[in-house]
């Protein structure tokens, strides 16, 4: 009788432990279909940019700013109501159709590479430095789940050859597959983590784009079922002016403006920072036009925590339909919310930022 009671008691303890473990997992670790956006970091760009020194000392610093994106658990979800500046967003708002989180991360990495590419061009344009473009390969950003390539290729793979024909641009893939039919097999050479592999992959009919008029199957294109992206780099005609950027794990396109300013500063004889700590954000194109980004309110907090004195914010954008996409106004609002003394400066292009910096007085450096 006593043994039965002990067994029953032991069983209750074991069940209680499993229930407790399940509750802890459910509250702290089980992901919800949400992301939590919060303040990330403000990173000094100088160590990320490699360029031959011009001999002038740079007393100030340009900083890129980031947004922290984390999976929401039940605990994180509840805490977001306590933390006033956390922002909840559905994952479906960020992910494209059938895009996995790994593929989203890869897309952000490609966006970062593109922002570096255009940032270097913008700086070269402002400094009248001649350059040319180098094609560095084709990387896969997404793979359609129901295609034969799924399970063989992965986001982040570089397509090197199709049927022994070298691939430099995504257009080269289309040329090699032209005239092929569903079920045909091609040999794909691809590079994954610096290891080149080959695989036989069948082709299938590519899905129609949303809103496209229906067409007969025989008129539809066949393909691997991947979303490719061209990777390119900028080469200065004068090797002494060559710039390379290594940003580590940071992704997304929003550091373009700040990269351009850092490059301009490093290739200039003067120190355009005037000794200030300058943070900011914004995409940039090759001619220096600055574009709006997401999460600027979180970046204001990150810059303030890092001690930035100036913050460059893209001007609010008005779409052709008259809709306003706020950036500068959101930045000003958050700056007031946190009572920062940081100066928020609106910029529409790189020259706006350079003209503002030109008007700044040199920051005094008092000994202490």
PyMOL commands that set and color helices and strands:
alter all, ss='L'
color gray80, all
select helices_A, chain A and resi 2-29+46-48+74-79+91-94+101-127+170-177+217-219+239-241+256-267+296-305+328-337+350-359
alter helices_A, ss='H'
color red, helices_A
select strands_A, chain A and resi 34-44+49-50+61-71+87-90+131-143+158-162+165-166+185-192+195-202+204-205+222-223+226-236+244-245+277-280+283-284+290-291+310-314+317-318+324-325+343-347
alter strands_A, ss='S'
color yellow, strands_A
deselect
rebuild
show_as cartoon
